[in-house]
Amino acid sequence: MIAYQVNDMTCGHCVSIITKALKAVDHDARVQVDLATRRVQIEPSRADAEELAEAIKEAGYNPTPVAPANTAAAKPAGGCCGCGSH
């Protein structure tokens, strides 16, 4: 999963433009957009992060790479409480 913060994405029209730009680069990509947090997450089928970022830039927006939400890295390590002693 590749994720970008796109702070200049402010409305549904922006979401549509960005989604279309990403799909033009990678038609089979799975695109998730959260307008409230201004985050775009892409599960590409063939495009790489650079190509996807360039597509967003060419659409007129400024993507900043971020760690995708809900990844294994975001989960606590070790036991159920994250202490690592279990």
PyMOL commands that place a pseudoatom at each C-alpha (Angstrom):
pseudoatom trace, name=CA, resn=MET, resi=1, chain=A, elem=C, hetatm=0, pos=[0.000, 0.000, 0.000]
pseudoatom trace, name=CA, resn=ILE, resi=2, chain=A, elem=C, hetatm=0, pos=[1.300, 3.445, -0.942]
pseudoatom trace, name=CA, resn=ALA, resi=3, chain=A, elem=C, hetatm=0, pos=[-0.073, 6.502, 0.841]
pseudoatom trace, name=CA, resn=TYR, resi=4, chain=A, elem=C, hetatm=0, pos=[0.108, 10.251, 0.305]
pseudoatom trace, name=CA, resn=GLN, resi=5, chain=A, elem=C, hetatm=0, pos=[-1.010, 13.256, 2.282]
pseudoatom trace, name=CA, resn=VAL, resi=6, chain=A, elem=C, hetatm=0, pos=[-2.591, 15.686, -0.198]
pseudoatom trace, name=CA, resn=ASN, resi=7, chain=A, elem=C, hetatm=0, pos=[-3.343, 18.838, 1.792]
pseudoatom trace, name=CA, resn=ASP, resi=8, chain=A, elem=C, hetatm=0, pos=[-4.582, 20.783, -1.234]
pseudoatom trace, name=CA, resn=MET, resi=9, chain=A, elem=C, hetatm=0, pos=[-7.335, 18.187, -1.860]
pseudoatom trace, name=CA, resn=THR, resi=10, chain=A, elem=C, hetatm=0, pos=[-10.320, 20.062, -0.449]
pseudoatom trace, name=CA, resn=CYS, resi=11, chain=A, elem=C, hetatm=0, pos=[-13.527, 18.757, -2.040]
pseudoatom trace, name=CA, resn=GLY, resi=12, chain=A, elem=C, hetatm=0, pos=[-15.228, 15.918, -3.858]
pseudoatom trace, name=CA, resn=HIS, resi=13, chain=A, elem=C, hetatm=0, pos=[-14.142, 17.340, -7.201]
pseudoatom trace, name=CA, resn=CYS, resi=14, chain=A, elem=C, hetatm=0, pos=[-10.500, 17.095, -6.071]
pseudoatom trace, name=CA, resn=VAL, resi=15, chain=A, elem=C, hetatm=0, pos=[-11.081, 13.479, -5.029]
pseudoatom trace, name=CA, resn=SER, resi=16, chain=A, elem=C, hetatm=0, pos=[-12.505, 12.691, -8.462]
pseudoatom trace, name=CA, resn=ILE, resi=17, chain=A, elem=C, hetatm=0, pos=[-9.608, 14.329, -10.314]
pseudoatom trace, name=CA, resn=ILE, resi=18, chain=A, elem=C, hetatm=0, pos=[-6.981, 12.534, -8.232]
pseudoatom trace, name=CA, resn=THR, resi=19, chain=A, elem=C, hetatm=0, pos=[-8.739, 9.173, -8.541]
pseudoatom trace, name=CA, resn=LYS, resi=20, chain=A, elem=C, hetatm=0, pos=[-9.002, 9.526, -12.332]
pseudoatom trace, name=CA, resn=ALA, resi=21, chain=A, elem=C, hetatm=0, pos=[-5.331, 10.532, -12.582]
pseudoatom trace, name=CA, resn=LEU, resi=22, chain=A, elem=C, hetatm=0, pos=[-4.244, 7.493, -10.573]
pseudoatom trace, name=CA, resn=LYS, resi=23, chain=A, elem=C, hetatm=0, pos=[-6.466, 5.131, -12.557]
pseudoatom trace, name=CA, resn=ALA, resi=24, chain=A, elem=C, hetatm=0, pos=[-5.017, 6.528, -15.806]
pseudoatom trace, name=CA, resn=VAL, resi=25, chain=A, elem=C, hetatm=0, pos=[-1.553, 5.412, -14.643]
pseudoatom trace, name=CA, resn=ASP, resi=26, chain=A, elem=C, hetatm=0, pos=[-2.689, 2.103, -13.133]
pseudoatom trace, name=CA, resn=HIS, resi=27, chain=A, elem=C, hetatm=0, pos=[-6.192, 1.099, -14.232]
pseudoatom trace, name=CA, resn=ASP, resi=28, chain=A, elem=C, hetatm=0, pos=[-6.417, -1.844, -11.837]
pseudoatom trace, name=CA, resn=ALA, resi=29, chain=A, elem=C, hetatm=0, pos=[-5.114, 0.021, -8.778]
pseudoatom trace, name=CA, resn=ARG, resi=30, chain=A, elem=C, hetatm=0, pos=[-7.297, 0.114, -5.682]
pseudoatom trace, name=CA, resn=VAL, resi=31, chain=A, elem=C, hetatm=0, pos=[-7.632, 3.756, -4.636]
pseudoatom trace, name=CA, resn=GLN, resi=32, chain=A, elem=C, hetatm=0, pos=[-8.987, 4.845, -1.238]
pseudoatom trace, name=CA, resn=VAL, resi=33, chain=A, elem=C, hetatm=0, pos=[-9.420, 8.531, -0.502]
pseudoatom trace, name=CA, resn=ASP, resi=34, chain=A, elem=C, hetatm=0, pos=[-10.269, 10.037, 2.870]
pseudoatom trace, name=CA, resn=LEU, resi=35, chain=A, elem=C, hetatm=0, pos=[-11.189, 13.648, 2.251]
pseudoatom trace, name=CA, resn=ALA, resi=36, chain=A, elem=C, hetatm=0, pos=[-11.509, 14.397, 5.979]
pseudoatom trace, name=CA, resn=THR, resi=37, chain=A, elem=C, hetatm=0, pos=[-7.847, 13.547, 6.597]
pseudoatom trace, name=CA, resn=ARG, resi=38, chain=A, elem=C, hetatm=0, pos=[-6.762, 14.436, 3.035]
pseudoatom trace, name=CA, resn=ARG, resi=39, chain=A, elem=C, hetatm=0, pos=[-5.084, 11.067, 2.662]
pseudoatom trace, name=CA, resn=VAL, resi=40, chain=A, elem=C, hetatm=0, pos=[-4.893, 8.975, -0.514]
pseudoatom trace, name=CA, resn=GLN, resi=41, chain=A, elem=C, hetatm=0, pos=[-3.991, 5.282, -0.273]
pseudoatom trace, name=CA, resn=ILE, resi=42, chain=A, elem=C, hetatm=0, pos=[-3.237, 3.225, -3.337]
pseudoatom trace, name=CA, resn=GLU, resi=43, chain=A, elem=C, hetatm=0, pos=[-2.785, -0.500, -3.742]
pseudoatom trace, name=CA, resn=PRO, resi=44, chain=A, elem=C, hetatm=0, pos=[-1.129, -0.534, -7.167]
pseudoatom trace, name=CA, resn=SER, resi=45, chain=A, elem=C, hetatm=0, pos=[-1.243, -3.402, -9.623]
pseudoatom trace, name=CA, resn=ARG, resi=46, chain=A, elem=C, hetatm=0, pos=[1.702, -2.259, -11.724]
pseudoatom trace, name=CA, resn=ALA, resi=47, chain=A, elem=C, hetatm=0, pos=[2.663, 1.397, -11.090]
pseudoatom trace, name=CA, resn=ASP, resi=48, chain=A, elem=C, hetatm=0, pos=[5.340, 2.347, -8.581]
pseudoatom trace, name=CA, resn=ALA, resi=49, chain=A, elem=C, hetatm=0, pos=[5.249, 5.105, -5.956]
pseudoatom trace, name=CA, resn=GLU, resi=50, chain=A, elem=C, hetatm=0, pos=[7.077, 7.576, -8.190]
pseudoatom trace, name=CA, resn=GLU, resi=51, chain=A, elem=C, hetatm=0, pos=[4.621, 7.108, -11.067]
pseudoatom trace, name=CA, resn=LEU, resi=52, chain=A, elem=C, hetatm=0, pos=[1.646, 7.500, -8.732]
pseudoatom trace, name=CA, resn=ALA, resi=53, chain=A, elem=C, hetatm=0, pos=[3.048, 10.650, -7.117]
pseudoatom trace, name=CA, resn=GLU, resi=54, chain=A, elem=C, hetatm=0, pos=[3.750, 12.100, -10.565]
pseudoatom trace, name=CA, resn=ALA, resi=55, chain=A, elem=C, hetatm=0, pos=[0.152, 11.409, -11.625]
pseudoatom trace, name=CA, resn=ILE, resi=56, chain=A, elem=C, hetatm=0, pos=[-1.127, 13.341, -8.599]
pseudoatom trace, name=CA, resn=LYS, resi=57, chain=A, elem=C, hetatm=0, pos=[1.282, 16.208, -9.341]
pseudoatom trace, name=CA, resn=GLU, resi=58, chain=A, elem=C, hetatm=0, pos=[0.231, 16.332, -13.004]
pseudoatom trace, name=CA, resn=ALA, resi=59, chain=A, elem=C, hetatm=0, pos=[-3.392, 16.567, -11.824]
pseudoatom trace, name=CA, resn=GLY, resi=60, chain=A, elem=C, hetatm=0, pos=[-2.396, 19.770, -9.998]
pseudoatom trace, name=CA, resn=TYR, resi=61, chain=A, elem=C, hetatm=0, pos=[-1.896, 18.565, -6.428]
pseudoatom trace, name=CA, resn=ASN, resi=62, chain=A, elem=C, hetatm=0, pos=[1.045, 18.203, -4.047]
pseudoatom trace, name=CA, resn=PRO, resi=63, chain=A, elem=C, hetatm=0, pos=[1.388, 14.667, -2.633]
pseudoatom trace, name=CA, resn=THR, resi=64, chain=A, elem=C, hetatm=0, pos=[3.580, 14.016, 0.408]
pseudoatom trace, name=CA, resn=PRO, resi=65, chain=A, elem=C, hetatm=0, pos=[4.488, 10.355, 1.027]
pseudoatom trace, name=CA, resn=VAL, resi=66, chain=A, elem=C, hetatm=0, pos=[3.284, 8.986, 4.372]
pseudoatom trace, name=CA, resn=ALA, resi=67, chain=A, elem=C, hetatm=0, pos=[3.100, 5.601, 6.046]
pseudoatom trace, name=CA, resn=PRO, resi=68, chain=A, elem=C, hetatm=0, pos=[-0.221, 3.947, 5.183]
pseudoatom trace, name=CA, resn=ALA, resi=69, chain=A, elem=C, hetatm=0, pos=[-2.812, 3.830, 7.968]
pseudoatom trace, name=CA, resn=ASN, resi=70, chain=A, elem=C, hetatm=0, pos=[-3.583, 0.510, 9.671]
pseudoatom trace, name=CA, resn=THR, resi=71, chain=A, elem=C, hetatm=0, pos=[-0.293, -1.168, 8.817]
pseudoatom trace, name=CA, resn=ALA, resi=72, chain=A, elem=C, hetatm=0, pos=[1.569, -3.749, 10.845]
pseudoatom trace, name=CA, resn=ALA, resi=73, chain=A, elem=C, hetatm=0, pos=[4.060, -1.025, 11.814]
pseudoatom trace, name=CA, resn=ALA, resi=74, chain=A, elem=C, hetatm=0, pos=[1.252, 0.870, 13.531]
pseudoatom trace, name=CA, resn=LYS, resi=75, chain=A, elem=C, hetatm=0, pos=[0.346, -2.069, 15.775]
pseudoatom trace, name=CA, resn=PRO, resi=76, chain=A, elem=C, hetatm=0, pos=[1.986, -2.394, 19.178]
pseudoatom trace, name=CA, resn=ALA, resi=77, chain=A, elem=C, hetatm=0, pos=[4.822, -4.876, 19.382]
pseudoatom trace, name=CA, resn=GLY, resi=78, chain=A, elem=C, hetatm=0, pos=[4.857, -7.816, 21.750]
pseudoatom trace, name=CA, resn=GLY, resi=79, chain=A, elem=C, hetatm=0, pos=[1.883, -8.679, 23.948]
pseudoatom trace, name=CA, resn=CYS, resi=80, chain=A, elem=C, hetatm=0, pos=[-1.663, -7.475, 23.764]
pseudoatom trace, name=CA, resn=CYS, resi=81, chain=A, elem=C, hetatm=0, pos=[-0.797, -4.229, 25.541]
pseudoatom trace, name=CA, resn=GLY, resi=82, chain=A, elem=C, hetatm=0, pos=[2.418, -3.624, 23.582]
pseudoatom trace, name=CA, resn=CYS, resi=83, chain=A, elem=C, hetatm=0, pos=[4.733, -4.257, 26.550]
pseudoatom trace, name=CA, resn=GLY, resi=84, chain=A, elem=C, hetatm=0, pos=[6.518, -7.132, 24.807]
pseudoatom trace, name=CA, resn=SER, resi=85, chain=A, elem=C, hetatm=0, pos=[6.566, -9.376, 27.884]
pseudoatom trace, name=CA, resn=HIS, resi=86, chain=A, elem=C, hetatm=0, pos=[3.979, -11.924, 26.708]
for i in range(1, 86): cmd.bond("trace and resi %d" % i, "trace and resi %d" % (i + 1))
show_as sticks, trace
zoom trace
